[in-house]
Amino acid sequence: MKTKVLILLALFIVVAGYSQKDEIKAASKALKAGNAAAAKSALEGASGSIDGADARMQAQYYALLGNAHSSLSEFSPAIEAYNKVISIEEASGKAKYTEEAKQKLGQMTGDLVNAAVEDSNNKKYSESATKLHQAYTLSPTDTIYLYYAASTAVNGGPDLYDQAIQYYEKLRDLNYDGSGVKYTAVNVASGEVEELDENTRDLYVKAGTHKDPKEERTPSKKAEIVKNIALIYQEQGKNDEALAAYEDAIASNPKDVNLVLNKANLYYTMGDKDKFKELMSQASAMAPDNPDLLYNIGVINMEQGNLEEARAAYYKALEVDPGYVNAQLNLSTTYVNEGNSLIDEMNELGTSRADAEKYDQLKAKKDELFGKGANILEEALKANPDNEGILTQLKNIYGALGDTENFMRMKKLLGE
C-alpha cells in the first residue's frame, strides 16, 4: 500500500514539473512577442509550486517574472524578482541568469528616475519619492537620488513628512554633502544653456555644437538637510525632536543666523519667552549690519505680537538700508496693528460720560498711530511712486482715518 502512495506522489511531482516547464515556456514566448501581461499571467500559474522546483528552473522563472514586471513598469516586484534570481544562483553556485538580472537592475535605475520625474510633474509626490528611493537602493553610490526623494516628499506636504524625515535622516547619517561642479555650455542651435558632464561638454565645444563653456561650484547641502529635519519636526509639533535637530544644525553651521532665528521661534511657541529673547539677541549680534536679518527679526517679533521689538528691528534695518520697502511696509503695519487693538477697546466702552471721555482719548491715540503709519509710507512713496503695496496700505489707512482727500489721491494713483 505504501508503494502505491509513493508512486502516485512521484507521478504528481513529474506532472507538476511538466506544468511549470509549460508555463515558463509560454511566458518566454509571450515576452519575445512583446506581450508582458500574457507572460506575467502564465507565470502566475506556476507561482504556487515554483519553490519546489530545482534551482535552475527557479532562477529562470524569476528572471522571466522580473522581465515581465519590468516591461509593465511594475518596479517593486521586478526588483524583488531579479534579486531572487541572484540569491538563488548564489546559493546553488550556478550563475546562468545572474548577469542578466544585474544588468536589468542597472537599467531599471534610469527607468525609475524617469518615471519619478513624470510622477512629480503630475503632482504624484508619494509615488515619485518612492521611486527615487528605489533608484537609490539599486545604486547606493548615487546618493543624489535619496536627496531628490527627500525633497520630493516635502513637496507632497504634511502627509509625506514622515517619509521625508526618513530620507533626510538617512542623508544626515551618511554625511551627505551634495556639493560639486556643474558644467554648462550654450547650445549653438537653440541658444539655451545646457548642463552636461565635463567630457561631453568639452567634446561638444570642440565639435562646435556648443559654446561658452562654464563651471559653477554647487554648495554643500548639509545645512539644508539638518535645517529641513528641524523644520519638519517643528511643523509636526514634535518640539523635543525639533530642538535636538536645531542643536545639530547649529553645531554644523554655527554662522547660519537663520537657524538661530528658527530655534528662537520654536521656543516662543513652546512658551519660553526668556529663551526666545536670548536667542533673538544672539541672532542680532551675529550680523548687526545685515538688513535682511534685522527684517526677519522684526517679522518674527511681529508674528508673536511683540510690536516694540519688531519696530526696533525694522528701524535698524532701515538705518542700514533706507530704501528697504518691506521693512517700511511692516514698520507702518506695527502702528496700524497697535491702533486696531485700541478699536476693540473703544467698542467695549459704555455710554457714560467717563466712557465717552475715554473713547475720545483712545480715538485720538488710534488716529495718531495710524498717522505715524501713513507718514512712514508717504516717505517711502517718494522713492517708490508706483509701488502698489505702499499705495494700497496708504489708501486703507486714509480710509480708516476718514481722510477723504488723501483716500481719493491714493485711489487715483492706483488707477481705480
C-alpha positions as CSV (number, residue, x, y, z in Angstrom):
1,M,0.0,0.0,0.0
2,K,2.9,2.4,0.8
3,T,4.5,1.7,-2.5
4,K,1.3,2.8,-4.4
5,V,1.2,6.0,-2.4
6,L,4.9,6.8,-3.3
7,I,4.3,6.0,-7.0
8,L,1.3,8.4,-7.0
9,L,3.3,11.1,-5.3
10,A,6.1,10.7,-7.8
11,L,3.7,10.9,-10.7
12,F,2.3,14.2,-9.2
13,I,5.8,15.7,-9.0
14,V,6.5,14.8,-12.6
15,V,3.2,16.3,-13.7
16,A,3.9,19.5,-11.7
17,G,7.4,19.7,-13.2
18,Y,6.0,19.5,-16.7
19,S,3.3,22.1,-15.8
20,Q,6.0,24.5,-14.7
21,K,8.0,24.0,-17.9
22,D,5.0,24.6,-20.0
23,E,4.1,27.8,-18.2
24,I,7.7,29.1,-18.3
25,K,7.9,28.2,-22.0
26,A,4.6,30.1,-22.6
27,A,5.9,33.1,-20.6
28,S,9.2,33.2,-22.6
29,K,7.3,33.0,-25.9
30,A,4.9,35.8,-24.8
31,L,7.8,38.1,-23.8
32,K,9.5,37.5,-27.2
33,A,6.2,38.5,-28.8
34,G,6.2,41.7,-26.6
35,N,3.2,40.6,-24.5
36,A,4.4,41.1,-21.0
37,A,0.9,40.9,-19.5
38,A,0.4,37.4,-21.0
39,A,3.9,36.4,-19.7
40,K,3.0,37.5,-16.2
41,S,-0.3,35.7,-16.4
42,A,1.4,32.4,-17.5
43,L,3.9,32.7,-14.7
44,E,1.2,33.2,-12.1
45,G,0.1,29.7,-12.9
46,A,3.4,28.3,-11.6
47,S,3.8,30.6,-8.6
48,G,2.3,28.1,-6.2
49,S,4.7,25.3,-7.0
50,I,7.9,27.0,-8.2
51,D,9.6,26.9,-4.8
52,G,9.6,23.1,-5.1
53,A,11.4,23.2,-8.4
54,D,15.2,22.9,-8.9
55,A,17.4,26.0,-8.6
56,R,17.9,26.3,-12.4
57,M,14.1,26.4,-13.1
58,Q,13.5,28.7,-10.1
59,A,16.2,31.1,-11.5
60,Q,14.7,31.0,-15.0
61,Y,11.2,31.6,-13.6
62,Y,12.2,34.7,-11.5
63,A,14.3,36.0,-14.4
64,L,11.2,35.9,-16.7
65,L,9.0,37.3,-13.9
66,G,11.4,40.2,-13.5
67,N,11.3,40.9,-17.2
68,A,7.5,40.8,-17.3
69,H,7.1,43.2,-14.4
70,S,9.9,45.5,-15.7
71,S,8.2,45.7,-19.1
72,L,5.0,46.7,-17.4
73,S,6.8,49.4,-15.3
74,E,6.0,47.4,-12.1
75,F,9.3,48.3,-10.5
76,S,9.0,46.9,-7.0
77,P,8.0,43.3,-7.9
78,A,10.6,43.4,-10.8
79,I,13.3,44.4,-8.3
80,E,12.2,41.6,-6.0
81,A,12.2,39.0,-8.8
82,Y,15.7,40.0,-10.0
83,N,17.1,39.9,-6.5
84,K,15.5,36.4,-6.1
85,V,17.4,35.3,-9.2
86,I,20.7,36.5,-7.8
87,S,20.2,34.9,-4.3
88,I,19.0,31.6,-5.8
89,E,22.1,31.3,-8.1
90,E,24.5,32.4,-5.4
91,A,23.2,29.6,-3.2
92,S,23.4,27.0,-6.0
93,G,26.8,28.1,-7.3
94,K,25.4,28.3,-10.9
95,A,25.0,31.8,-12.3
96,K,23.2,31.4,-15.6
97,Y,20.8,34.3,-15.2
98,T,22.6,36.5,-12.6
99,E,24.4,38.7,-15.0
100,E,21.3,39.5,-17.0
101,A,19.4,40.2,-13.7
102,K,22.1,42.6,-12.6
103,Q,22.1,44.4,-16.0
104,K,18.3,44.7,-15.8
105,L,18.5,46.2,-12.3
106,G,21.1,48.7,-13.6
107,Q,18.8,49.7,-16.5
108,M,15.9,50.0,-14.1
109,T,17.6,52.8,-12.2
110,G,17.2,55.1,-15.1
111,D,13.7,53.9,-15.7
112,L,12.8,54.6,-12.1
113,V,14.2,58.1,-12.2
114,N,12.4,58.9,-15.5
115,A,9.1,57.6,-14.0
116,A,9.7,59.6,-10.8
117,V,10.1,62.8,-12.8
118,E,6.9,62.1,-14.6
119,D,5.1,61.4,-11.4
120,S,6.4,64.6,-9.8
121,N,5.2,66.6,-12.9
122,N,1.8,65.1,-12.3
123,K,2.0,66.0,-8.6
124,K,2.1,62.3,-7.6
125,Y,4.7,63.1,-5.0
126,S,4.5,60.0,-2.9
127,E,4.9,57.7,-5.9
128,S,7.8,59.9,-7.2
129,A,9.6,59.9,-3.9
130,T,9.2,56.2,-3.5
131,K,10.7,55.5,-7.0
132,L,13.6,57.9,-6.4
133,H,14.3,56.0,-3.2
134,Q,14.2,52.7,-5.1
135,A,16.6,54.1,-7.6
136,Y,18.9,54.9,-4.7
137,T,18.7,51.4,-3.2
138,L,19.6,50.0,-6.7
139,S,22.5,52.4,-7.0
140,P,23.6,53.3,-3.4
141,T,26.6,55.4,-4.7
142,D,24.1,57.8,-6.3
143,T,23.0,59.4,-3.1
144,I,21.6,62.3,-5.1
145,Y,18.6,60.1,-5.7
146,L,18.0,59.9,-2.0
147,Y,18.3,63.7,-1.7
148,Y,15.8,64.1,-4.5
149,A,13.5,61.6,-2.8
150,A,13.5,63.6,0.4
151,S,12.9,66.9,-1.5
152,T,10.0,65.4,-3.4
153,A,8.4,64.0,-0.3
154,V,8.5,67.5,1.3
155,N,6.7,68.8,-1.8
156,G,3.9,66.4,-1.0
157,G,3.1,68.3,2.2
158,P,2.3,67.1,5.7
159,D,1.1,63.7,4.7
160,L,4.6,62.8,3.4
161,Y,6.6,64.5,6.2
162,D,7.4,61.1,7.9
163,Q,8.7,59.8,4.6
164,A,10.8,63.0,4.1
165,I,12.2,62.7,7.6
166,Q,13.2,59.1,7.0
167,Y,15.2,60.1,3.8
168,Y,16.7,63.3,5.3
169,E,17.9,61.5,8.4
170,K,19.5,58.8,6.2
171,L,21.3,61.5,4.3
172,R,22.5,63.1,7.6
173,D,23.7,59.7,8.8
174,L,25.5,59.2,5.5
175,N,27.2,62.6,6.0
176,Y,25.9,63.5,2.5
177,D,27.4,66.7,1.2
178,G,26.0,67.2,-2.3
179,S,28.5,69.8,-3.3
180,G,30.1,69.5,-6.7
181,V,30.8,71.2,-10.0
182,K,28.1,72.0,-12.6
183,Y,29.4,72.0,-16.2
184,T,27.4,74.1,-18.7
185,A,27.6,75.3,-22.3
186,V,25.3,77.1,-24.7
187,N,23.7,75.0,-27.4
188,V,24.5,76.9,-30.6
189,A,21.4,75.7,-32.4
190,S,18.8,76.5,-29.6
191,G,20.7,79.2,-27.8
192,E,19.8,77.5,-24.5
193,V,22.3,76.8,-21.6
194,E,22.6,73.0,-21.1
195,E,24.1,71.1,-18.2
196,L,26.4,68.3,-19.3
197,D,29.1,66.1,-17.8
198,E,32.6,67.6,-18.2
199,N,33.8,65.3,-21.0
200,T,30.7,65.6,-23.1
201,R,30.7,69.3,-22.7
202,D,34.3,69.6,-23.8
203,L,33.6,67.3,-26.8
204,Y,30.6,69.4,-27.9
205,V,32.5,72.6,-27.6
206,K,35.4,71.2,-29.7
207,A,32.8,70.0,-32.3
208,G,31.3,73.4,-32.5
209,T,27.8,72.5,-31.5
210,H,28.2,74.3,-28.1
211,K,30.0,77.4,-26.9
212,D,30.7,79.5,-23.8
213,P,31.6,76.6,-21.5
214,K,31.3,77.4,-17.8
215,E,31.9,75.7,-14.5
216,E,29.9,76.5,-11.4
217,R,30.6,75.0,-7.9
218,T,27.3,73.9,-6.3
219,P,27.2,74.5,-2.5
220,S,27.1,71.8,0.2
221,K,23.6,70.6,1.1
222,K,24.4,69.6,4.7
223,A,23.0,72.8,6.2
224,E,19.8,72.4,4.2
225,I,19.3,68.8,5.3
226,V,19.7,69.4,9.0
227,K,17.6,72.5,8.8
228,N,14.8,70.7,7.0
229,I,14.8,67.9,9.6
230,A,14.3,70.5,12.3
231,L,11.6,72.4,10.4
232,I,9.6,69.2,9.6
233,Y,9.7,68.1,13.3
234,Q,8.5,71.6,14.3
235,E,5.7,71.5,11.7
236,Q,4.6,68.2,13.2
237,G,4.6,69.6,16.7
238,K,7.5,67.3,17.8
239,N,9.2,70.0,19.7
240,D,11.8,67.9,21.5
241,E,12.9,66.3,18.3
242,A,12.9,69.7,16.6
243,L,15.1,71.3,19.3
244,A,17.6,68.4,19.1
245,A,17.7,68.8,15.3
246,Y,18.3,72.6,15.6
247,E,21.2,71.8,18.0
248,D,22.8,69.5,15.4
249,A,22.1,72.0,12.7
250,I,23.7,74.9,14.6
251,A,26.7,72.8,15.6
252,S,27.3,72.0,11.9
253,N,26.5,75.6,10.8
254,P,27.4,78.0,13.6
255,K,27.3,81.0,11.3
256,D,23.8,80.4,10.0
257,V,21.8,83.0,11.8
258,N,18.5,81.8,10.3
259,L,18.9,78.6,12.2
260,V,19.1,80.6,15.4
261,L,16.0,82.6,14.4
262,N,14.1,79.4,13.7
263,K,15.1,77.9,17.1
264,A,14.0,81.1,18.8
265,N,10.7,81.0,17.1
266,L,10.2,77.4,18.3
267,Y,11.0,78.4,21.9
268,Y,8.4,81.1,21.7
269,T,5.7,78.6,20.5
270,M,6.7,76.4,23.5
271,G,6.1,79.4,25.8
272,D,9.7,80.0,26.8
273,K,9.8,83.8,26.1
274,D,13.1,84.3,28.0
275,K,14.9,81.8,25.8
276,F,13.2,83.4,22.8
277,K,14.6,86.9,23.7
278,E,18.1,85.4,24.4
279,L,18.3,83.8,21.0
280,M,16.9,86.8,19.2
281,S,19.6,88.9,20.9
282,Q,22.2,86.4,19.8
283,A,21.0,86.4,16.2
284,S,21.1,90.2,16.1
285,A,24.7,90.3,17.5
286,M,25.7,87.7,14.8
287,A,25.0,90.1,11.9
288,P,24.3,93.6,13.2
289,D,24.6,95.2,9.7
290,N,22.6,92.7,7.8
291,P,19.3,94.3,6.9
292,D,17.6,91.1,5.9
293,L,18.4,89.5,9.2
294,L,17.1,92.6,11.0
295,Y,14.0,92.5,8.9
296,N,13.5,88.8,9.8
297,I,13.9,89.5,13.5
298,G,11.2,92.2,13.0
299,V,8.9,89.7,11.3
300,I,9.2,87.0,14.0
301,N,8.6,89.6,16.7
302,M,5.6,90.9,14.8
303,E,4.2,87.5,14.4
304,Q,4.5,87.0,18.2
305,G,2.8,90.3,18.9
306,N,5.9,92.0,20.2
307,L,5.4,95.3,18.4
308,E,8.0,97.4,20.2
309,E,10.7,94.8,19.5
310,A,9.5,94.4,15.9
311,R,9.6,98.2,15.5
312,A,13.1,98.4,16.8
313,A,14.3,95.8,14.4
314,Y,12.7,97.5,11.4
315,Y,14.2,100.8,12.3
316,K,17.6,99.2,12.5
317,A,17.1,97.6,9.1
318,L,16.2,101.0,7.6
319,E,19.3,102.6,9.2
320,V,21.4,100.1,7.2
321,D,19.2,100.2,4.1
322,P,16.9,103.3,4.0
323,G,15.2,102.0,0.8
324,Y,14.1,98.6,2.3
325,V,10.4,98.8,1.2
326,N,9.2,95.6,3.0
327,A,10.7,97.0,6.2
328,Q,8.9,100.3,5.6
329,L,5.6,98.5,5.0
330,N,5.9,96.3,8.1
331,L,7.0,99.2,10.3
332,S,3.9,101.0,9.2
333,T,1.8,97.9,9.9
334,T,3.1,97.8,13.5
335,Y,1.5,101.2,14.2
336,V,-1.7,100.2,12.3
337,N,-1.9,97.0,14.3
338,E,-1.5,98.9,17.6
339,G,-4.2,101.3,16.5
340,N,-6.5,98.5,15.6
341,S,-6.1,97.0,19.1
342,L,-7.5,100.3,20.5
343,I,-10.6,100.0,18.4
344,D,-11.5,96.8,20.2
345,E,-11.1,98.6,23.5
346,M,-13.2,101.5,22.2
347,N,-16.0,99.2,21.2
348,E,-16.3,97.7,24.7
349,L,-17.0,101.1,26.3
350,G,-20.4,102.1,27.5
351,T,-22.3,105.4,27.2
352,S,-21.4,107.1,30.4
353,R,-19.6,110.5,30.4
354,A,-16.4,108.8,31.7
355,D,-16.6,106.2,28.9
356,A,-17.2,108.9,26.3
357,E,-14.1,110.8,27.5
358,K,-12.1,107.5,27.5
359,Y,-13.5,106.9,24.0
360,D,-12.2,110.3,22.7
361,Q,-8.8,109.6,24.3
362,L,-8.5,106.2,22.6
363,K,-9.7,107.6,19.3
364,A,-7.1,110.3,19.4
365,K,-4.4,107.8,20.2
366,K,-5.6,105.5,17.4
367,D,-5.6,108.3,14.9
368,E,-2.1,109.3,16.0
369,L,-0.8,105.7,15.5
370,F,-2.5,105.5,12.0
371,G,-0.9,108.8,11.2
372,K,2.5,107.5,12.1
373,G,1.9,104.5,9.8
374,A,0.9,106.8,7.0
375,N,3.9,109.1,7.4
376,I,6.3,106.2,7.1
377,L,4.7,105.2,3.8
378,E,4.4,108.7,2.4
379,E,8.2,108.9,2.9
380,A,8.6,105.5,1.2
381,L,6.3,106.6,-1.7
382,K,8.8,109.4,-2.7
383,A,11.3,106.8,-3.8
384,N,8.7,104.3,-5.0
385,P,5.8,106.2,-6.5
386,D,4.4,103.2,-8.3
387,N,4.6,100.6,-5.5
388,E,1.2,99.1,-5.3
389,G,1.7,97.7,-1.8
390,I,2.6,101.2,-0.4
391,L,-0.3,102.8,-2.3
392,T,-2.8,100.2,-1.1
393,Q,-1.8,100.4,2.5
394,L,-1.9,104.2,2.4
395,K,-5.4,104.1,0.9
396,N,-6.6,101.8,3.7
397,I,-5.1,104.0,6.4
398,Y,-6.6,107.1,5.0
399,G,-10.0,105.4,4.6
400,A,-9.9,104.4,8.3
401,L,-8.9,107.9,9.3
402,G,-11.8,109.4,7.3
403,D,-9.3,111.4,5.3
404,T,-11.3,111.6,2.0
405,E,-8.8,113.8,0.2
406,N,-5.9,111.6,0.6
407,F,-8.0,108.5,0.2
408,M,-9.1,109.7,-3.2
409,R,-5.5,110.6,-4.1
410,M,-4.4,107.0,-3.4
411,K,-7.2,105.6,-5.5
412,K,-6.2,107.8,-8.4
413,L,-2.6,106.7,-8.1
414,L,-3.7,103.1,-8.1
415,G,-5.8,103.8,-11.2
416,E,-9.0,102.9,-9.5
